[in-house]
Structures are given as structure tokens and as C-alpha cells.
Amino acid sequence: MRLITAKTALCLLVCLLGLTSCHDDDSSGEAALKIEEHRDSLSQLLKDYAVLGYEKVEGRYQIQLSNGQNYLEPKGMQLISFISSPESLPAEDDHTSYIEITFYDGVTQKATMIDKTDLSWSDLYGKRMVVAGGSFACSEEAKTAIDYWTSKLSITYKNVGVSGAGFSKKSGFQNMQNQVKNILNDPEADFDIFVLWTSTNDFSQGTEYLGEVNDYTAADGYDTAKLQNQCGGINYCIDAIRKANPEARIFFFTSLPVKKWGARSWDANYKGIDGMNRFVDRQREICKQWGIPFLDLFRYVDREQLSRCFKKDNLHLNEEGYRVIREQQLNFLICH
């Protein structure tokens, strides 16, 4: 009698579940291990983050997570068999429930789900917000996103973004440093929330405008020469808000991937020194240093959907593009 290896047994299980063809070879073993890796990865995400919604997209489950990520099942891999309806928790936590996810092998896992039908429980509800940024934040199409999450949270807001603006002073007179300075100097402006929505305008000027994480901080004696780059500008904005209004909430949206400059501005794993991923990495590092929550739109956005949502310039989004990202932005805001 032939003994069945562990790899073959796993392959047979995957085959019976209709996940891949069954052959006792390296490719089948790799496929079986690959689906286990995806299950383990998703299982850990469900332990670390709450679920804010789920749906089927072209036959695949997509799960919205509280870290801003939309987890989409890999193509050709039925990772999840089904997701149960939420089970209510005790009344003292009436905006939270449980869902139960059943994986391909019958193993189930409970996950916390946040109810978004009524967001009056959020500490952002009814507050006043200012949005600073470039054209991604201030275009007419951007209202598709901003009006969506501010209406859900009953937030009143002012948009001070200017097309062409970045964090660097080189990005124009109404760069984000000046946007923040002007709003803080306005005696009638009293905001609880600041959203710093990063553009591509620092990146488009070249790598010399990237800078280092500690630019314009106590580490360099607040060297004003460093305000000419992205990093110095970010530190300036956060420092100014913190000093003027220590109780204000600051939220940070990273740059979005765009198609205009090809792989340099689209590929999250671009290896060159001139990639937008380097600018986004510095954005993340600075936010971590300040303890500022950030939404990494560069890595977490659904590129497949977003790729169909650019205007003719392959840089700016149409309304559909903002519909792609607005739910992620809302999820991020209510969970931080």
C-alpha cells in the first residue's frame, strides 16, 4: 500500500474543495501551501483589526478592515466559503457585533465588526474639520469623498487645499505649510480635526525634495532650509498644529498611486531611488514618529479599480475614483 505524504494529503484536501487541480508534484504542493499562507495572513488581520464591512466583488470576498485596508481574496483562490450574519453583543457596546468567517477547510473564525449605520458613537461625530492638501483634496471631484465621510459623521468642514500644493515650500506659495499657518492664524477658525491629504507635487519635483525624517525638528535645530523638502514640510505642519492646538486630532492620508509616471508612481515595490514609494515611506515614518494615525492609500488602495478611474492626464481622479477610496477613508477615521 502506498503511503500518502503530508503534502499529498493537503493537496487532496484542496482538490476536493475545488481550489486547484490535484497532482502529486511541486506545483500542487506550492499551491496548497500558498492558500495556507493566505489563510494565515487573513486570520492574523482579523485578530488585529475590526471588520467594517464585506461584499462579493466579481465572485471574490472583499473585507474592509479598520486599518484602512480592503482585503480581497486572490484571483482563482476560494479562500473563504462564507461569512455569517453578525451576532449582537451586549447593549453597552451596541455599535459592535461579531461575524463568523468559514474558510475553505471548514475552520471558522470570529471577527469583530463595527456597525456604520449610525456613527453618533464616534468621538469625531459633530466636530469641525479642516482639510489641507493639493488637487487631490480640493478638486470638485474630491467632494465625492469628503462630503461622504463628513456627512456620515455630521462634521462641518473647511477645505483650504490648493491645486499644485505639496508640503515643500517649492510647491508654490500656497503650499501646505502656508495652508496650515493661515488657518491657525485665523482668529475665527476653531477646528477639532486636521486632515493632511498628501499630493504628488513633492514627488513630481524630484528626489532632491524628499528629505529626511528628522528635517525641521529639534534634531537639526529647526533648520528652515529643510522646509524646502517634503519631510521638513510635514514636520512643520504637525509641529505647528500641535503647538497651536494640542487637543486637535490630526489625520494623515498618504499620496495615492498614479499612472502618469509609469512604474515610478504606480508600483508599490518599485526598486529605483526615484520611486513614489520612497516618498510614501518617509510620510509613514514621520507619522509614526509623531504618533499620528495615517492611511496608506498608496499601498492599501485597490489598484485594479483605481486604474480605471483616472482623467486623461493619468494623474487626477474622476468621481468614480473618489468612490473607490471614500469608504476606506471613512473606515480609517472612525477607527482612529
C-alpha positions in Angstrom: 0.0 0.0 0.0 1.3 3.4 -1.0 1.8 5.9 1.9 0.4 9.3 1.4 2.8 12.1 2.2 1.5 15.1 4.2 2.0 17.3 1.1 -0.1 14.9 -1.0 -2.9 14.7 1.7 -3.0 18.5 1.8 -3.2 18.6 -2.0 -6.1 16.1 -2.0 -8.0 18.3 0.5 -7.5 21.3 -1.6 -8.6 19.4 -4.7 -11.7 18.1 -3.1 -12.6 21.7 -2.2 -12.3 22.7 -5.8 -9.4 25.1 -5.2 -6.8 23.6 -7.6 -6.0 20.6 -9.7 -4.6 17.6 -7.8 -1.2 16.2 -8.8 1.5 14.9 -6.5 4.1 17.4 -7.8 5.9 20.5 -6.7 3.3 22.9 -8.2 0.4 21.3 -6.4 2.2 21.4 -3.1 3.2 25.0 -3.6 -0.5 25.9 -4.4 -1.6 24.1 -1.2 1.0 25.9 0.9 0.1 29.2 -0.8 -3.5 29.1 0.2 -2.5 28.2 3.8 -0.3 31.2 3.8 -3.1 33.5 2.6 -5.4 32.0 5.2 -2.9 32.6 8.0 -2.3 36.1 6.8 -6.0 37.0 6.7 -6.6 35.2 10.1 -4.0 37.4 11.7 -5.5 40.6 10.2 -8.9 39.6 11.6 -7.3 39.2 15.0 -5.5 42.6 14.8 -8.3 44.7 13.2 -12.1 45.1 13.2 -14.2 44.5 10.2 -16.2 47.4 8.9 -18.0 45.7 6.0 -17.7 42.9 3.4 -19.1 42.2 0.0 -18.5 40.0 -3.0 -16.6 41.6 -5.9 -16.7 39.5 -9.1 -17.2 36.4 -7.0 -14.5 37.1 -4.5 -15.0 38.3 -0.9 -13.7 41.7 -0.1 -13.4 42.6 3.6 -13.0 46.2 4.8 -10.6 46.4 7.8 -10.2 49.1 10.4 -6.6 49.8 9.4 -7.9 51.1 6.1 -7.1 48.0 4.1 -9.6 46.3 1.8 -8.6 42.6 1.8 -9.6 41.0 -1.5 -9.4 37.2 -2.0 -6.7 36.4 -4.5 -7.8 35.6 -8.0 -8.5 31.9 -8.6 -8.4 31.1 -4.9 -11.6 30.5 -2.9 -10.2 31.3 0.5 -13.5 31.9 2.2 -16.5 29.6 1.9 -19.0 32.0 3.5 -19.4 34.8 6.1 -22.3 34.6 8.6 -24.6 37.4 9.7 -23.5 39.5 12.7 -24.4 38.4 16.2 -25.3 41.2 18.6 -23.1 42.0 21.5 -24.3 43.3 24.9 -26.0 46.7 24.9 -23.1 48.6 26.4 -21.3 48.0 23.1 -24.2 48.4 20.7 -22.2 49.6 17.7 -20.1 46.4 17.7 -21.0 42.9 16.7 -19.4 39.6 15.6 -19.3 37.9 12.3 -18.1 34.3 11.7 -15.9 33.6 8.7 -15.7 30.0 7.4 -12.5 29.2 5.5 -12.1 26.7 2.6 -11.2 23.9 5.0 -14.2 24.3 7.3 -12.3 26.1 10.0 -14.3 29.1 11.4 -13.0 32.3 13.0 -15.0 35.1 14.7 -14.2 38.7 14.0 -15.3 41.9 15.5 -17.5 44.1 13.2 -18.3 47.7 13.7 -21.7 49.0 12.7 -21.6 52.0 10.5 -25.3 52.6 10.1 -25.3 55.2 12.9 -21.9 56.8 13.7 -23.1 59.1 16.5 -21.0 56.9 18.9 -17.8 58.2 17.2 -15.7 60.8 19.1 -15.5 62.6 15.7 -19.2 63.0 15.4 -20.4 66.6 15.1 -16.9 68.1 15.2 -15.2 70.7 13.0 -12.6 69.7 10.4 -10.2 71.4 8.1 -8.7 69.6 5.0 -5.3 70.7 3.7 -3.7 69.4 0.5 -3.3 69.7 -3.2 -5.7 69.0 -6.1 -6.4 65.5 -4.8 -8.0 67.2 -1.7 -9.6 70.3 -3.3 -10.8 69.3 -6.7 -14.6 69.4 -7.4 -14.5 65.6 -7.7 -12.9 65.3 -4.2 -16.2 66.4 -2.7 -17.5 62.9 -3.7 -15.3 61.6 -0.9 -15.1 64.4 1.6 -18.8 65.1 1.6 -19.5 61.4 2.0 -17.5 60.9 5.2 -18.2 64.3 6.7 -22.0 63.7 6.2 -21.8 60.3 7.8 -20.0 61.8 10.8 -22.1 65.0 10.9 -18.9 67.0 10.5 -18.7 70.6 9.3 -15.5 71.3 7.3 -13.4 73.9 5.5 -11.2 72.9 2.6 -8.1 75.0 2.3 -6.4 72.8 -0.3 -4.9 74.4 -3.4 -4.1 72.8 -6.7 -0.4 72.2 -7.1 0.4 72.3 -3.4 2.7 69.9 -1.6 4.5 70.0 1.8 7.6 71.5 0.3 7.9 75.3 0.0 9.0 74.7 -3.6 5.5 73.5 -4.4 4.1 77.1 -4.6 3.1 80.0 -2.4 0.0 78.2 -1.1 2.0 75.1 -0.1 0.6 73.0 2.8 2.9 74.8 5.3 1.2 78.1 4.4 -2.3 76.5 4.4 -1.7 75.3 7.9 -0.2 78.6 9.1 -3.0 80.6 7.6 -5.8 78.6 9.2 -4.0 78.6 12.6 -3.6 82.4 12.4 -7.3 82.9 11.6 -9.0 84.0 14.9 -12.4 82.7 13.7 -11.0 79.3 12.8 -11.6 76.8 15.6 -11.2 73.3 14.3 -11.1 69.9 16.2 -9.7 67.9 13.3 -7.0 68.4 10.8 -6.7 66.2 7.7 -3.4 66.4 5.9 -4.0 64.9 2.4 -0.7 64.4 0.6 -0.5 65.2 -3.1 2.1 64.0 -5.7 3.5 67.5 -6.0 6.6 67.0 -3.9 7.4 63.7 -5.7 7.0 65.3 -9.1 9.7 67.9 -8.4 12.4 65.2 -8.0 14.2 63.2 -5.3 16.0 66.2 -4.0 12.8 67.4 -2.5 12.3 64.2 -0.4 14.3 65.0 2.7 15.0 63.0 5.9 12.6 62.0 8.7 14.2 64.5 11.2 14.2 67.5 8.9 13.0 70.7 10.6 12.9 69.1 14.1 14.8 69.7 17.3 17.4 67.2 15.9 18.6 69.8 13.4 17.7 72.9 15.4 14.6 73.5 13.2 16.7 74.2 10.2 14.5 76.4 8.0 16.5 75.3 4.9 14.8 71.9 5.3 11.4 73.4 4.7 12.2 73.2 1.0 11.6 69.4 1.1 8.7 67.1 1.8 9.9 65.8 5.2 10.6 69.3 6.6 7.2 70.5 5.4 5.4 67.6 7.1 7.2 68.1 10.4 6.5 71.9 10.2 2.7 71.3 9.7 2.4 68.7 12.5 4.5 70.8 14.9 2.6 74.0 14.2 -0.8 72.3 14.8 0.4 70.6 18.0 1.7 73.9 19.4 -1.4 75.9 18.5 -4.0 73.3 19.4 -2.6 70.4 21.4 -6.1 68.8 21.7 -6.7 68.8 17.9 -6.9 65.4 16.1 -4.5 65.1 13.1 -5.2 62.5 10.4 -2.8 61.9 7.5 -3.6 60.5 4.1 -0.5 59.4 2.1 0.0 60.0 -1.6 -2.1 57.9 -4.0 -0.5 55.8 -6.7 -0.9 57.4 -10.1 -0.3 56.2 -13.7 1.3 59.4 -15.0 5.0 58.5 -14.4 4.6 54.7 -15.0 6.0 52.2 -12.5 7.8 55.0 -10.6 4.5 56.4 -9.3 2.4 53.2 -9.5 4.4 50.2 -8.3 4.5 49.8 -4.6 7.6 47.6 -4.9 9.5 49.9 -7.3 13.3 49.4 -6.8 14.6 52.6 -8.1 15.6 55.6 -5.9 13.2 57.8 -7.8 10.0 56.0 -6.9 7.0 57.5 -5.1 7.1 54.6 -2.7 10.2 56.3 -1.1 8.2 59.5 -0.6 5.4 57.5 1.0 7.8 55.5 3.2 9.0 58.9 4.7 5.5 60.1 5.1 4.7 56.9 7.2 7.9 57.2 9.2 7.3 60.8 10.2 3.7 60.0 11.2 4.9 57.1 13.3 7.5 59.3 15.0 4.8 61.9 15.9 2.2 59.2 16.8 -0.1 60.5 14.0 -2.6 58.0 12.5 -2.0 57.6 8.8 -3.9 55.9 6.0 -1.5 54.4 3.4 -3.6 54.9 0.3 -0.5 54.2 -1.8 -0.4 50.5 -0.7 -3.9 49.8 0.5 -5.9 51.2 -2.4 -7.5 48.7 -4.9 -5.2 49.4 -7.9 -7.4 47.3 -10.2 -10.4 49.5 -9.6 -8.4 52.8 -9.4 -6.7 52.1 -12.7 -10.0 52.7 -14.5 -10.7 56.0 -12.6 -8.2 58.5 -13.9 -8.8 61.5 -16.1 -7.0 61.8 -19.4 -3.8 63.1 -17.7 -3.4 59.8 -15.8 -2.9 61.9 -12.7 -6.2 63.2 -11.3 -9.2 61.1 -10.3 -12.7 61.3 -11.6 -15.7 61.0 -9.3 -15.6 57.2 -9.6 -12.0 57.3 -8.3 -13.1 59.0 -5.1 -15.9 56.5 -4.7 -13.2 53.8 -4.7 -11.3 55.4 -1.8 -14.0 57.2 0.3 -15.1 54.1 2.2 -11.5 53.4 3.2 -11.1 56.9 4.4 -14.3 56.8 6.5 -13.3 53.4 8.0 -9.9 54.9 8.9 -11.4 58.0 10.5 -13.9 56.2 12.7 -11.3 53.6 13.9 -8.6 56.1 14.9 
